Amino acid sequence: MDDVSQKFSDAIAELEAVADAVPNDEAKATLDVDTLQVFWRNWPHISSWAGALWRQLDEEMAAPARPPSEPDLDEVGGEGGG
């Protein structure tokens, strides 16, 4: 896994951990003011970026599966031996 992928994976895991630890209706009272201000300032950009990525993936994954275009990929098993 390259560095950017690892950082992204780690960030998602950390955000999930915070979301699991603090319900959203308690977050404002739980998180410190500086953290809330950074979230308020940065979230629109992050949310827009993540939303665009999610939409691209959703379109790609929503397409029906297609058979492989190369017949050699359909081979299974091997020659039977005795």
DOVEXDREN-290736 format. One record per residue (C-alpha): residue in three letters; y, x, z. Coordinates in steps of 0.1 Angstrom, whole numbers, plus 5000, padded with zeros to 4 digits. Layout:
// residues N
alaYXZ ...
//
This chain:
// residues 82
met500050005000 asp503450154991 asp506250195016 val508249885005 ser505149665006 gln504249795040 lys507749735053 phe507749385039 ser504349305054 asp505449445088 ala508749235087 ile506848915080 ala504448985108 glu507349055132 leu509148745122 glu505948535127 ala505548695161 val509048595171 ala508648245157 asp505348205176 ala506948335208 val510148125207 pro510347775194 asn513347725170 asp514947475194 glu514947745221 ala515948045200 lys519747995203 ala519447995241 thr516948285241 leu518348535216 asp521348735225 val524748665209 asp524748985188 thr521348915173 leu522348555165 gln525448675147 val523448925126 phe521048645118 trp523848405109 arg525548675087 asn522448805069 trp520148495066 pro521748335036 his521048645014 ile517548695028 ser516748325025 ser517948314989 trp515948634980 ala512748504997 gly513148154982 ala513448304947 leu510348524952 trp508448224967 arg509348004937 gln508148274912 leu504848304931 asp504447934934 glu504847894896 glu502348164889 met499848034914 ala500247674904 ala499047744869 pro495347644863 ala492847924863 arg491848034828 pro488648204817 pro488748574811 ser490048674777 glu487448954774 pro483748834771 asp482549164787 leu484049054820 asp481648754822 glu478548984825 val476748934857 gly473649114870 gly471749374850 glu468449424833 gly465449324853 gly463049584863 gly459549564873 
//
